[in-house]
Amino acid sequence: MRIKNPLHQVSTPRRRFVQGVIAGGVLAAFPSVLHAASSLIAGTSTGTAPELSGEVIDLVIDESPVNFTGVVRMATTINGSIPAPTLRLREGDDVTIRVTNKLSVPSSIHWHGIILPYQMDGVPGISFKGIMPGETFVYKFKLQQSGTYWYHSHSGFQEMTGMYGALIIEPREKDIISADNEHVILLSDWTDDDPMELFRKLKIQGDVFNFNQPTVPEFFDDIATSGVANALQRREMWNQMRMSPTDLADLSASAMTYLMNGTAPMANWRGLFKAGEKVRLRFINGSSNTFFDVRIPELKLTVVQADGQNVEPVTVDEFRFGPGETYDVLVEPKNDAYTIFAQSMDRSGYAKGTLSVAANIDAPVPALDPVEWLAMRDMMGNMDHSAMPGMDHSAMGHASMDKTSMDQGAMDHSTMDHGAMAMDHSTMDHGAMAMDHSKHNMGKNPLAVPSQKVRHAKTEYGASIDMRVDTPRTNLDDPGVGLRNNGRRVLTLADLRSLDGIVDHQAPEAEIELHLTGNMERYSWSFDGLEFGKSTPVHMKHNQRVRVILQNDTMMTHPMHLHGMWSDLENDQGDVLVRRHTIMVQPAQRISFLTTPHDVGRWAWHCHLLFHMDAGMFREVVVS
């Protein structure tokens, strides 16, 4: 959807990070827009979304003027609110949600992480045709779970222009998570620009919004730390690859303003508590393109729920989560005020709010952490770097690089025995069938542990791919670039354990391997080198336990969301750890999970970075 901006626009200086206006948000009334814009005073903003409950709910999709940065724009809203109303429902209830579309274009709502019939999943072209202008679509489904979830548009870039909200499902019985108070904290990102224009710029130059490129002063700092030879060697390697070691996010604060519950940093969203209370914070990453690193300085976070599922409590200082993920944490404040600080992974900006006992008390805001370069592990995975004093380009054979502007003849693939692959990709539709391990010499149970043999599909050797990882890492205990050895206790996937274990104890009967692939120069994203329009569906059998292996052959982190079924994350030894609906896959990482498709139908599977999904990292799954 292209958002038109017919209203008078008043610009404010956009520095490296736009913190927003003091009172940003949805404007109170359309006739006051021009006055609000000219005086840089926005209308009203609740700071917290209105809450709806009951078994019958009405939602209206429309456009509303907003002002987050001193510039008036039109947003896509639900019931005139950003975020959309928080829906507080109850496990076991049959709900009816009537959604009316007042836009001039089709729309939709997807209930992220909710197990339901595929016709109610809300993905146009997959589960239904979409909600046409002027029409009302009625969603009906039974709530089979409890926890913290969210909902959003699955049409065009409407999610990016404001169409998202929290979905809280209370347990049918007493909640085992005990707290005296709670707040929903929905993080998101906002742009004053037309999303289609941002996407167009990325297609021309993939790092156009990256203002953290290596500088001359940093080069001299590098010399002082590691010596001239190593400093030169590192830059030579990145230059030859024509990649940036700081290209951590497609969109930075140069294009985005980061919001907490629809509130810009300067507006300072506030959650109140009483002295002595234990507070539950329901964190939701409802952003379109941003990973957030969340912490509350001087306050420990006890993680009790991940993606709506209760986990064994683990206490940390900080956690990273990508679009689509949710974490519930318990905090026990001792001071009168704390800053809730959520910095973007590329360290270009942040969202923030205040947790306090009164509306007039604030806490210090920490400085952004320094930008950290991508490491060799983010490009090559598990290869041995012990003999490399710096970034040894001679080892590049472990991560094959495809660049149309590079000398292809210099790339030695002779050590990659493609003829010995157990799966012949030339004669079958990769991803459409499970992989037959019956001929593997893996003992009595060939699927006892995830396969470690890397299999690059032949479709990975094309223009849509600029690298392949031959020695991926399988560890789950890495917090990721920018969080390593930062002096804080950071949550990792290895820390998480489902509280009641995984209900489904079936051994996997089939294994599917898919690679997350891309080309930064072309800004193309895909599975196995095939963008969505060139791919065929992945087929799964109804009620069959399946292992899925995802290998990230790119240098960016991807939050992968499989609709309609749970993803039971396991380690490389086949030990099932935690149930998720969205799993973050780091660069050069190979992870696996088990799933049992209990509902037949057509489902979506995609990266939850909106531009990555739109650029092709999307696949249909057919359960029959």
N, C-alpha and C positions, 0 to 999 in steps of 0.2 A: 504494500500500500504506500503510495506517495502522499505525504502529508503536505497539503498546501498551507501557506502562511499568508493569508490576505491581509492580516492585521498590520497596523503600523509597528515597526520594529525599532527598538531603541537598544543600541549596542553599548556594552560596557567593556573596558579593556580586558581581554582574555590573556592572562599571563600563563605561566607554565601549568598552573592548576587553578581552575575556577572553583571557588568555595561556595558560590551562590549568594543570593541576596538574603537579607536578614529574615524576611518573611515570605519565603517562596512557596509555591504550590498552586493548587487549582484556584482560579479566580472566582470570586463570589458571584458575579453577574456579568453577562456578556456586554451590556452597555457601558460598564465601567472599565472595559479593557484599555481603551485609548488613554484614559486618565491615569490608570495604573501604570501603563507602560511609560508614559511621558514623565511621571514622577518617580519611577523606579520603585513604586510601592505596589506589591501584589495584593490580591484580595485575601480571603480567609483560607486557612489551611488547618485542618484539625490536628495534624501531626501524628495522629493515629487513625487508622481506617475505622469506619463504622462497623459494628458487629451485627451479623444476622444469624438467626438460628431457627430451628423448626424443621418440619418434614416437607414443607412447601416453601420455596424461595423464588423470588422474581429478581432477575438481573437485566439491566438495560445497557447495551453497548452504544456509545455515542462519542462525539468529539466535544472536548472542553478546552478553553484557553487556559494556559498555565504560564507561570513566570518563575523559573528557578534561578536565573542568572542575570536578571535585568532585561531580558529579551522575551517578549510574549510569543508563544508558539501554541499551535493546536496539538492536543494530546488525544490519544484513544483511551477512553475511560469506561469504567463500569459503575453505574449509578453515580456518575459525576465525581468519582473519587480516585486518587492515586495515593497509596495502593487501592485496589478494589476492595470492597467490603470483606472483612474477615468472616468466613463462614465457620461457625462453631456448631458441629453436628455431633451425633452420638452413634457409637458402634452398634451395629445390629439393626439400625433403623432403615426403612425404605424411604429414600428421599426423592422428591420431584423438584427439579430446578428448571424454571422457565426462563429462557434467555431470548430477549428481543434485540434484534439488530437494527439500529437506527442509522448506521453508516450508509454511505453510498456504494460500498463495496462489500463482498462477502466477508464473514468473520467466523469465529469458532472459539470454543473453550475446551482445553484439555485439562483433565484432572490428574495432575502429575503424581505418579506413584500409587494411584488408586487402582485396586484390582476390581474390574467390572467387565461387563460384556463389551466386545470390541465395538459394537455399534454406538456405544456411549462414550468412547474414548476421545472423540473430538478432533480427529486429524483429517482435514479435507483431502479427498482423493484416496484415502486409505480406509477409513472407517465410516465416513459419510460424505455427502457432497459439500458440506459447509452450511452456514446460516446465511441465506440470501438477504439482501437489503429489504427491510420492511417485514421480514418473517420472524416468527418465534419458534425456536426449537425447544422441545421438552426432553431434558435428560432425566431418566429414571434408573436408579440402581440401588442395590442394597449395600450398606457399608459393612465390609467384612473385616475391618481393621481399625486400629486407633493410632493416634500419634499426630505429629506435626507434618503437614504437607502443604501444597500450594496449587494454584490453578493459574492458567495463562492462555493467551491466544496462541493458536497454531497456524495463523494465517498471515502471510507476508511478514512485515516487520512490526506488526501491531504490538507484540510483546515489548519491543524496544521503545515504543511511543507511549507506554504507560499501562498496558493491559495485563495486570497480574495482581494476585491477592493471596492471602493466607487461608489455608483450610485446616482447621483444628478438629480432630475427631476424638471426642472424649471416650474413654473405655466404658464398656457396658457395666462392668463392676467397678469397684473402687480403684482409683489410680494408685499403682504401687510407688509412683514418684511423688514424694511428699514435699510440698512447698507452701509457704505462707502467702506468696504473692507471685505473679507472673507477668511477663511482657512478651509480646511478639515483636521480633526485630527483623524486619524484612529489608534486606539490602538490595539495591538496584543501581542501574546507571541510566543517565539521561543525556541526550544530545539535543542541542538547539538546531542541528543540521538535519537535512533530509537523509534518513538512513540509506536510501538508494544512492545518494551522492557519495556518502562515505564508502559504501560498498564499491562503487565505480572507481574511486581513488585507490582502493586497495587492489583492485584488479590491475591497475596500471603500475602500482609500486607497493609491494606487500608490506614494507616497513615505513610507509609515508608518515605514520603517526608516532614513530619511535624517536623521541628526542633524547634518548639515553645512549646515543652512539658513542663509541670510544673517542676520547679527546686527547689533544697533545699533552695537557698537564697529567692526565691519567697515564699516558705513555711514560712520562718521566718518573712518575710514582712507581710504575711497574719496573722500570730499570733499577730504581733504588731498592726494590724488594727482591727481584729475581735475577738482575743482571741484564746487560745489553742483549746478549745472544738469545736468552729465553724470551725477553720482551719482543724482540724482532720476530722470533720464530712464531710466537702466538699470533701476531698480527698478519704475518705472511700466510699462515694457515687459513685464517678467517677470510682474508682477501682472495685467496685462490678459490675458496668455496663460494665466494660472493654471498656470504651470510654474515649476520651480525650476532655477536655473542650476547647482546642485550635485547634481542628481539623476543621478549617474553609475552607480549600481548599485542593484538592487532590494533586495538584502540586504546589510546592513553588519555590522560586528563586534558590533553590539548583538544580533544573532541568530546570528552565526557565529563559530566558532573556526577559525583557519586552520592547516592541518597540513602538515608536511613529512615524507613517508614515514610517515604515520600518527602523527606526534609533534607535540604542541602546542609553542608557542615556549618555555615555561619548561622543558619536558623536554629541549629542545636536542638534536635529532638530530645525529649526528656522523659525518663521513666522514674516514677517516684516509688520509694519504699519507706517502711517504718524501721526505726532502729531495732536491731535484733532479729529481723525477718530473714528467712531463707527464701531466696528469689529464684524462680525458674525463668530462664531466658530462652525463648524458642527462636533460634536463628534460622532464617531462610535466605538462601541466595537466589533472588528472583531477577538477577541481572541478565542482560542479553549477551555480554561479552567479557565479563570481568571475574577473575579470581580474587577473592578477598582473604587477607591474613588478619584474623580477628584476635584481639587481646583486650583486657581491661587492666591496665597497669596497677600493680599492688593488690590484685585480686585474683585468686586461683579460680579456675574454671573446672568444675567436675562434670564431664560429659556423661550423660545418662541415656541419651537416645541419639540414634543416627538414622536418617531417612525414615523417621517415624517408628523405628523399631527399638525397643529397649535394649540397652547394652550394659555389660558389667561396668560399673562406674570407674572412670579413669580421670585422674586429676592432672591438668596441664596448665601452662601459662598462655598457650596460643594454639590456634588451629587454622588451617587453610581449607577453604571449600570453594568449589566452582559452581557455576550456574546449574540449578536443579537440586543441589544437595541441601540437606537440613541437618542441624545439630541442636539438641536441647542440652543446656548446661544448668547446673545449680551453682549459685554463688551465695556467700554469706558475708555481706558487707560489714565492715567494722568502722570505716570512716563515714563522713557525711556525704561525700560525693566522689564519683569515679567517672573517668572518661571511657566510653565504649569506642574503641579505635579499630577501624577496619581499613587497612591500607591495601591498595591494589598491588598485585603481584609484581608489576613493573616499577613500583615505587614512584609513580608519577602523581598520585593523589590519594585521597582517602574519603571515606564516609565516617561520621562520628556523631555521637550523642552523649548524653549525660545520665548517669544513674545516681539519684540523690534523694535526700530526705526532704528537701524543700526546693521550690522553683527558682530561688535566687542564689543557689550555691552551685559553683562549678568546680571542676578539677583541671589540673594542667593537661594540655594536649601534647603528646610526645611528638618528636620530630620523625619524619619519614626515615625508615632504615635506608642505608646506602644500597645502590644497585649492585647486584652480584652477577658476574658473568656466568653464562652456561659453562658447565665443566665437561671434561671428556666423557664422563659417564652419561651425560645428557645427549651425547652424539654417538658414542660407540658402545655403550653398555658395559659389559663385564670384562673387556679386554684388559690385559695386564699393563698398567702404566708405571710399574716400578722402575723401569729403565728409562723413563722419560722425565728429564729434569723440568721440562716445561710442557708445551703442547706439541708433541712430536708428530709432524705431518707425515713422516715415513710410515706411520701406522694406519694411515687412512684407509687401507684396504679392508679394515674391519667394519667400516661403515661406508658402503659403496655410494659414491656421489654421482648424480646425473645432472649435469648442467649443459644446456645447449650451447653455451658460450665457452665451455671448457674443451680441452683436447681429450675426446673420448678414448683415444687410443692409449692415453696414459693411465687409464683406470684398469687395474689388473683384477679380473674376476676369475682368474685361472684356478684359484683355490676354492671356488664355490662349485661343488659337485652337484649341479642341477639334475644330472642324469640319475643320481641316486635317490632323488626325492621319492618318498613313499606315495606321493599323490601326484598324478599326472594332470596338470592344469590345462594341458592343451586339448584334452578330449572331454572335459566336463565343465559345467557351470560352477565355478568356485563359489562357495558360500551357499549354493542351492542344495547341497547334499552334505550329510555328515561324513566325516572321514573314517574310512574303514581301517581299523588297527589290527585286524585279525591276523595279519602276517607279521606283525611286529614281534620281536623276541622280547616280550616284557613279562614273562611268567604266566601264571594261571589267570591273573586279571590284568589284561593289557591296559586298562584304564584306571589302574589303582592310583597313579600319579599323573599329573599333566605332562603331555609330551614336551620335551625340551628341544626337539629337532626343529630348527627354523626352516620353514617352507615358504619361499617367496613365490607367489603366483606369477605366471608369465605375464599377466597384465600389469605387474609392477614395473616392467621394463619398457615404459613408454613416456610420452611427453608430460603426463600428469604427475610424474614422480621425480623428485630431486635427490632422494637418498633412500637407502635401505640399510637396516641394521642387521648384521650377521651374528653378533654376540650380545643379545639383549640381556639386561639384568632382570632378575626375578624377585629381588628383595622388596618387601613391603614396608621396611622401617626407615625409608628415606623421606624426610619432610618436604624435600624439594628445594630447587634453587631459590636462594634468598632467605631460607630458614635454617640452613645447615650451620651448626656450631655458632648460633647467635646468642648463646648464653641463657636461652629460655627453654623450658620444657615444651616441645611442640608435638602435637598429636600426629600420629602416623596411622596408616591402615593396619599395621601390625599390632597396634594397641587395642583394636576393637574386637570384642567378643559378644555375640548375641547372648542376652541374659538367660534365655531359656533354651539355648542351643538352636540348631536348625531342625525344624519339624520333619522335613523330608530327609530320610536316611537312605534312600535308594542310591545304589552305586550307578554312576553314569553308564549308559549303554552306547553312547556315541560322542564324538568329539568334533567340534567345528573350530577351525582356525581362520581368523580374519586379521588383516593388517590395516592399521590406520595410516593412511598415506597422504602425501600432499606435495605441492610444488609452490614454494613461497614467491618465486618470481612471477608465476602465472596466477597466483592466489587461487589455486585449485585444491580442493580437499576431497577425500574419497575413502572407500574401502577397497583394498587390493588394487589400487590404481584405477578404479572404475567409479566415476561420479554417478550419482543416483540415476540420471537419465540413461546411462549406458549399462546399468546393472540389472540383474534379475533377482527375484526374491530369494531369501534364505528360507529353506523349508525345515520345519520341525514337526515331529509326530506328537499328537495329543497324548499327554500324560507320560511321555517318555523322558526320563532323566537325561539331560544333555550337559556335557562340559563345553564351555565356550572359552577359547583362548583368544585374547586380544593382544596384538603386538604393535607397539607404537613405533613406526618407522619415520617419525618426524621429530623435530626439535621443539615442538610445542606440546603443552599438556592438554589433554582432551577429556572433558567430563562426558562419559558415555551413558546414555539413557536408553534402556530397553523397555518398551511399553508392554503392559499386559501381564507381566510375570516378574517374580523376584529374581534377583541375581545374588546367589550365595557365594560370596568371595572365599576363595581358598588360597593357601600358600603353595609353594612349588612342590611340597611333599604330599599334597592332596588333603591336607587338614582344613576342614571347612571352618571359617572364622566368624563371619558376620553377614547378615542379610542386608542387601542394599537395593535401591532402585536406580541409583546413579553412581557410577564408579569413575574416579579420576585416574587416568592412565598417563604416567609421566613420560617424558622423552626417553627413547631407547629402552622402554620397560615392556616386559612380557608378563601379563597377569592372566588369571583364569578364574572362572566362576561356574557354578552349577546352576541349572535352572530346570524347572518342570513346567511346561506350558499346559496349564489346566483348562484354559479357555480357547476354543477353536476360533479362527477368524484371521483377520489381517491386522498386523501391528507394525508400528514404526520403531526404528532403531537408529539412533543418530547421536552425533556430538551435540552437546547442549550449548556450545558457543554458536549463537544464532547465525553469524556470517559463515562459519564453517559448515553448518547444516545447509544453508542456502547455496553454498558453493559446491556441494556435492557429497559431504560426509553424512549420508542418509541412506538407509536400506530398508526395504520392506521385509517383514517376516510373516510367513504364512504357516499357520498351525492347522493341521488337518489330521 
